[in-house]
Amino acid sequence: MAYSFLLKTIIRSSNLGSTTRNFSLVSSQISNHTAKWMQDTSKKSPMELINEVPPIKVEGRIVACEGDSNPALGHPIEFICLDLKEPAVCKYCGLRYVQEHHH
């Protein structure tokens, strides 16, 4: 995998002596954790949970998504254009926005 090459490069280039973490152990923990998470079908995936949130209706053409009203829980501000008919998706949190048309 791509991250194993990166980890090997970091280990080779590190000259920190005994304070260096063993990155090969970390990569095995990552793959074991991911495999364990994927086997548990009783819980919904993050994408399934975010897809349950209905698209947020907005009056204007542009929406500023921050993920949450609390800056500690949100993400960098993302300005999203709502000119298309289908919902626009925030690239950070996956929330969907649609422009509410007044007829």
C-alpha positions as CSV (number, residue, x, y, z in Angstrom):
1,M,0.0,0.0,0.0
2,A,1.0,3.6,-0.5
3,Y,1.2,4.4,3.2
4,S,3.6,1.5,3.9
5,F,6.1,3.0,1.5
6,L,5.7,6.4,3.3
7,L,6.2,4.8,6.7
8,K,9.3,3.0,5.6
9,T,10.7,6.2,4.2
10,I,10.0,8.0,7.5
11,I,11.7,5.2,9.4
12,R,14.8,5.3,7.2
13,S,15.1,9.1,7.4
14,S,14.5,9.4,11.1
15,N,17.6,9.8,13.3
16,L,15.8,10.4,16.6
17,G,17.2,7.2,18.3
18,S,15.2,5.5,21.0
19,T,12.4,8.1,21.0
20,T,11.3,7.1,17.5
21,R,8.0,5.3,17.2
22,N,7.8,1.9,15.5
23,F,5.7,2.9,12.4
24,S,5.4,-0.7,11.3
25,L,3.4,-1.4,14.4
26,V,1.2,1.6,13.7
27,S,0.4,0.5,10.2
28,S,-0.6,-3.0,11.4
29,Q,-2.9,-1.4,14.0
30,I,-4.5,0.8,11.3
31,S,-5.3,-2.2,9.1
32,N,-6.5,-4.3,12.0
33,H,-8.8,-1.5,13.2
34,T,-10.2,-0.9,9.7
35,A,-10.9,-4.6,9.2
36,K,-12.6,-4.8,12.6
37,W,-14.8,-1.7,11.8
38,M,-15.8,-3.0,8.4
39,Q,-17.0,-6.4,9.9
40,D,-19.5,-4.8,12.3
41,T,-22.6,-4.5,10.1
42,S,-24.8,-3.5,13.0
43,K,-23.5,0.0,13.0
44,K,-24.1,2.5,10.1
45,S,-21.1,3.9,8.3
46,P,-20.4,7.6,8.5
47,M,-21.6,8.0,4.9
48,E,-24.9,6.3,5.7
49,L,-25.4,8.5,8.7
50,I,-24.8,11.7,6.8
51,N,-27.1,10.6,3.9
52,E,-29.9,10.3,6.4
53,V,-29.8,14.1,6.9
54,P,-32.1,15.8,4.4
55,P,-30.7,18.5,2.1
56,I,-30.7,21.9,3.8
57,K,-32.8,24.5,2.0
58,V,-31.1,27.9,1.5
59,E,-32.6,31.0,0.0
60,G,-29.5,32.4,-1.6
61,R,-27.2,31.1,-4.4
62,I,-24.2,30.6,-2.1
63,V,-24.0,28.9,1.2
64,A,-21.1,28.9,3.7
65,C,-20.7,25.5,5.4
66,E,-18.7,25.2,8.6
67,G,-19.9,21.8,9.6
68,D,-21.1,23.0,13.0
69,S,-21.9,26.2,14.8
70,N,-19.2,25.4,17.3
71,P,-15.8,26.1,15.6
72,A,-14.1,23.4,17.7
73,L,-16.4,20.8,16.2
74,G,-16.6,22.1,12.6
75,H,-14.3,22.4,9.7
76,P,-12.7,25.2,7.5
77,I,-15.4,27.3,5.9
78,E,-16.5,26.1,2.5
79,F,-18.4,28.3,0.2
80,I,-20.8,26.3,-2.0
81,C,-22.6,27.5,-5.1
82,L,-26.1,26.2,-5.5
83,D,-26.8,27.0,-9.1
84,L,-27.3,23.3,-10.1
85,K,-30.6,21.5,-9.7
86,E,-29.2,18.6,-7.7
87,P,-28.1,19.2,-4.1
88,A,-24.5,20.5,-3.6
89,V,-22.4,18.6,-1.2
90,C,-19.8,20.0,1.3
91,K,-16.5,18.4,0.6
92,Y,-15.6,18.3,4.3
93,C,-18.7,17.0,6.1
94,G,-20.9,15.7,3.4
95,L,-23.9,18.0,4.2
96,R,-26.1,18.6,1.2
97,Y,-27.6,22.0,0.3
98,V,-30.3,23.0,-2.2
99,Q,-31.5,26.4,-3.2
100,E,-35.1,27.1,-2.2
101,H,-36.9,28.7,-5.1
102,H,-39.8,31.1,-4.4
103,H,-42.5,30.9,-7.0
